[in-house]
């Protein structure tokens, strides 16, 4: 089954009560995991870092990233309470770290066994290396990246997973680790790549879902999709295309202030998406083409048999004018039509009676 991550992200607006309500909404939707973001604003951005265009558009104000992010922080203690509450509610808990101290918090007090490397950090080789050296399972989002950049980050991860801590990180060492049998084995055991388009909301013309196929072919790793599109259609299509992980932002109200609310699903939409994905998974089946149990009873009704087109006397030569193909399909298959032509009827037949020659 596809691992469905309900991305609460920073849609709590720094309000712990709102964060708890997001956990409840994720549980109600049927998602597997609720995910937050862990960061210290001052460690994440300089005072000069500008907002992205979509952040200005979605918040309706122009300010520095630092000012914006400072309002969106959750304390480490709040994370611990959210994790405990998620466990109590029966949903997985995950958070993405954006700075070194926050990563250590995820590894230490939170003891997460699965880590997410966000798209903006995949060129941050020292930070990626810390993730890899934790030996945790990794989800790597690839928004804004090309195949060469993805291969480069996989080299860092392969190095971190397979080399001792005292080994010196270098570009050549990363490439060697990636090319090694040990490195490839470790990557297949530990890493899932997520295709992603880093825009909020991402226009359908920029989604390029078939890039999932290219990534799977290039790297031989499990591939999923981090969806920033509007609505649920593209997320469902990604699962039908083979996404093993699906991540989607959600909010309690798209009209709340903040950078991500407008590009997020509301709780009812999140529930619809999860329900649709589970139906798609059932519909995908095992790929073996055979009659489904539910259609077996319809074979006789829908298919046809060879029948007499009029009354036929015993010994009469069977010609095309005397043979018809009609429902039901309980008699001789029309595949034997040519076998009957030219034969003498072994007995008399009523009009419409199935042949038994």
N, C-alpha and C positions, 0 to 999 in steps of 0.2 A: 504493500500500500504506500501511496505517496505520503511523505511526512509533511503535514500542513502546519506552517508556522504563522500564527497570527501576530503580526508585527505591531506592537503597541508603540515601540520606539520612544519618541518624546511627546506623544500625544496626550500625556498626563499634564503637560504644561508646568511641570515642577510641583504639582499638587498630589500628595501621597494618596489622598482619598480618591481622587480621580484615577490614579494608577490601580488601586484595588478594584474599582468599578470596571476598569478595562480587563482585569483578570476574569471577573465574573462574566463579562460579555464574551470573552474568548472561550470560556468553559461552555457557555450556552450555545455557542456556534458549533461545537464539536471538533474544534481544532485540536491538534496534538500538543502544540507548544505555544505558550505566550512569550514573546520576546521583547525586551526593553533595551535601552542603550545606557552604557555606564561610562561616564567621563567627568573629568574636571575641566571646566571651561578654560581656565588659564593655561592648562597643559595642552589643550587642544588647538587653540587659535591665538594668534597675536592680536594686539589691539588694532593693528592696521588691516587685518583680514576682512575683506568685504563679504557681504552676503551674496549668495548666488542669485541670479535673476529671478528664479522661481520662488526663492525665499522672500524677496522683496514683493513679488507679485502676490504671493499667498498670505503674507502678513500685512500687506498694505502699508508698510513703513520701511524706511531706510535707516539702517543702523549697522554697526559692526557685527561680525559673527560673534565676537566675545560678549557683546551686550545681549544678543539674542540667546546664546547658549547658556549664559549665566542664569537666565530665568527658567531654563529647562532641565537643570541638574536635579537629580535625586540623590540623597545621601546614601552612603554605604549601608547604614542601619536600615534605611527604607528598603533597600534591595533585599536585605536579609528577611525582613518582615514579608515582603512580596513573595520571596521564594517559599517561605514557610506556608503562606496562605495558598499559593499555587499547589503545593503538595497536598494540603488539606482538601482542596477542591478537585484534586485528581487530574491536574494538567501539568505537563512538563514546563519547566522554567528555563529560560535562556536569556542571556544579555550579550550585547556586543561591546567590547572595550575599544576606546579610542585613544588611550594613553597608557604608558607603562604601569603606573600605579593601579589604574583600574583593571588592567589585565591581571596583575598580581592578586587583586581582590577576587576576581573571578576564579582564579586557580586556588587561592587559599581559603578564605572564609566561605565563599559560595561553593567551592569544590565542584565546579562544572566539568563534566566529562566531554562536552561538546562545545566547541568554540566557533564563532563566526568571524571571519576576516572580511570587513566591509570593502566595497569597491574602492573607496578613496584611499585605503591603506595598502593596496597590493603592490605599490611601488616603494613602500616604506620597509625596505629589506630588514633593518634591525628589528623592527616591530614584528614582522612576519616570522623572523627567525625565533623570537621569543615564543610565539604561538607554537611553532613546530617543535621546539625543544621541550615543550610541556608534554609531548607524546599523546595529547588528546586528539580525538577525532576533530576534523576541521571541515567547515563549510566555507568556501572561498567565493565571494561575489566578484564578478568580472565586468561591472559597468565601466564604460569608457576605455576598455582595454582591447587590444588586438591579440592575435594568437601568439606573437612573439613575446609580448609582455606577460601573457599567461604562462608560457613556457618558462620565462625567467623566474616568476614567482614560485612555480613548481620546483625549480632548481633549488631555490632557497629552502623550501619546505623539505625536499628530499634530503638536503644536507642536514637540516636540523633533526630530521627523524632518524638518520642513520649514522651520523658522525658524533664522536665524543665531544663534550663541551669544550675541551682544550683545543680542538681542531680550529685552525684559523679560517674564518669566512672570507672567501675571495670569489670573484666572478668565475674563475676557472674551476674552483672547488665546487661551486654550485652546479656548473655545467657537467662536471664529472659525476657528481652524485645523481643528477637527473638521468644521465645516460646509463648508470649502473643498474644491474639486475636487482640489487638490493634496494636501490632508490625507487625503481618502478614498482616493486612489490609493496614497499611501504606506502607509496602514493595511492595505490589501488586499495589498500586496507584502510587508509585514514582520511582520504580527501574526496569531497564532493564539490564539483564546480557549479556555480549558479550563473546562468546567462542573465544579463540585466541591462536595462537602458536607464541611465542615470538622468532622468528628468521627471518632474512631478507636476502634473501627470505626464506620462510619456505618450506621444502621439502614436497611433497604430502604425503609421507609415515608418516609424523608427524602431519598432519592436524587433523585427527580424528573428522570429522564433526558430527559423531553420538554422540559425547559428548554433543552436543546441546540438544539432546533428554534426556540424563541423567540429565543435569542441569534443564531442564524444569520439569522433573518428580520429582527431588529431592526438588526443591524449589517453584514450582508452579508460577514462574515469567515469564514474557515475555523474550525471548531469541533471541539474534542476533549474528552477527559474525564480528569480526575485522580481515580482511584478509591480511596476509603478504605473500601469495603464489605468484609465478610468473604467469602472465597471468590473464585471467578472468574466466576460466572454474569453478574453485572452488567457487568463489564468487557467480556465477549463481546457482551452485548446492546448496549452503547454503540457498539461497532464496527459491528454490524449496523444501528444507527440512523444511522451516518454519521460517527462520530468519526474525524478525520484523524490525531489524536495520542492515544495511550493511555498513561497513566502509572500505575504500580502499585508500592507499597512491597513490598520483599521482605527476608527475613532468612535467616540460616543456621539459626536455631533460635528459635521463638516463645517459648521459655522463658528466653531470655537476659534479663538485667536491662536496663531502658531503656524509654523512653516509647512507642516505635513498634513493637516486636517483635510484640506480641500482635495488632496490626491488619495484620500483613504476611504475605505468602505465604512458604512455605518453598520451597527450590529446585525440588522436584518439582512443586509447585503452579504455580510460575512457568513451568516448561517446559510444563505442560499448558495454561496460559492462552495462551501464545504459539502453540502448535500449534493450539489451537481457533480463535484469531483468524485465523490463516492459512487454515484451512479455511473459515471464515465468509467471508473475502474472496473466495475462489474461488467459493463458493456464490452470492455476491451477483451476479456476472456483469455484463452490460452493460445489463440492463433491457429488451432487445428480446425480446418473446415469440415464440418460434419453437421447432421441435423441436430438442432437443439431439442431437448426434451419437450419443450412447449409446442413445437411445430410438428412433432411426429404424427399426432392425430389428424393433422390437416393434409397429409400426403395423399390419402385416398380421395379426399374431397377435391383437392386442387389439381391433381394429375389426371391423365386420361388413359383409357384402355382401348384395345382394338375391338370394335363391335360390328355387328351386321348392320349395313345401312338400309336393308329391306329383308323381307323373309327370304331364306335361302333353302333350297332343297338339298338333301343328301346327295353327294356325288357331283354337285354343280361346281364348275370351275370358278375359283375365287379371282375376281378382277378388281381393279381399283374402284370401280363403281359400286362394288359390294362391300367394301371395307371402309369404315369410318373410325375416327379417333374422337371419343367422347368420354366425359366423366361418368362414373368415378374411376379412380385409378386402381381398382381392385383386381382387374383381369390382366390379360397379356399386354405387355408393354408395347407402345408404338415402335420401339426399336426393332420389333419382329415383323413389322409391316411387310418388308420385302421378302421375308421368309414365307409369308402366306400367299403372295401373288403367284398365280399359276397352279396352286394346289387344288385338289378336289376336296370339297367339304366332306368331312368324315361322318357328319350327321346334319340333320336339319337345324336351322337357326331361326329364331323369331327376330323381327326388327328390333335393333337395340341390344340384342343378347351378346354378351362377351364371347369372343372366340376361345375355343379350348382345343386347338389343333396341335 
